[in-house]
Amino acid sequence: RKSEVTLSNKSRETAANMITPSLPQPDWAPFFMNRGKAFAALGNDQKAIQDFNEAIHLAPNDPEAYFNRAIIYFKQGNHNPGCQYAQKACEL
């Protein structure tokens, strides 16, 4: 049987904030991608989008950040930007 660790949303947010780097480097794009996903799972769309923006800035040819931004916009009912980011992800 696997043991599971269950964290409260506050614990997840605290953990996400604790691992915030001070000066982003190009190879940190996966960090921002993963933290953006964590914020999205917590329902913090604004912080998730900020991290996906940073991932796009650091790795503009990686479709995953564009795709994740599209998901957030679709979830919010913002279909035009959602379609634009989904299209960009497909083009890459």
N, C-alpha and C positions, 0 to 999 in steps of 0.2 A: 504494500500500500504506500502511495506517495504521500509525503507530508506537504501540506500547503500552508503558505504564509499569506494571510489576508491583511491588507493595509487599508486604513481608512483613507478617505479622499484627502483629508488634511495631511496625513502622513505622506501620501503620494506627492502632494503639492510641495511640502517641505523638502522632500527628497529631490524633486525636480529643481527647486530653487537653489539647493545646496550645491548642485553640480554645475552651476552656471559659470562658464569660462569668462575671463576678463578681456582677452583680446582674441577674437576669432581668427583662425587660420584656415586655409583652404581644405585641409584634411579633416576639419571639424564639421563638415556638412552632415555626416551621419549622426553626429551628436545632436545637432539642431533638428534633424529629421525625427529622431527618436524622442527628443523632449517635446517636439511639436505634437507627436502622436499621443504622448502622455497627457499633455494639456487638453488635447481634443477629447480624449477619453474622460477627462474630468469635467468636460463641458465648458472649458475656458477657451472659447473660440478665438478671442482676441490674442491671447498669448500664443496659441497654436499657430495662427496666421503669421505672427511676428517671427516665430521660429522657422516656419516654412519659407518666409521671405528671406531670412538669413541663409537658409540652406540653398535657395535658388541663387542668391548672390554669390555664394561660395562655390557652387557646382551648377552653373546654369544649363548644363547639358544632361542633367539627371532628371528623368521624367517623374520620379516618385514625389518630389516636393510639389510639382505642378498638380499632380493627381490628388494629393492630399488636400491642397488648397481647394481644388474643385469640389471635393467631398464636403468640405466645410460650407462652401457657398451654396451648394445644393441643399444641404441640411437647413440652412437659414432661409431657403426659398429664393435666393439670389441666383436665378438660372442663367442670366447673361454672363456674368463673370465665371460662373461654374462651367459653362460650356466652353468659354475661352480657355480656361486653364486645362480642362479635359482635352481639348483639341491640341493644345501645346504639348501635353504629355504624350499624346498619340503620335505627334510629329517627331518627337525625339526617339 
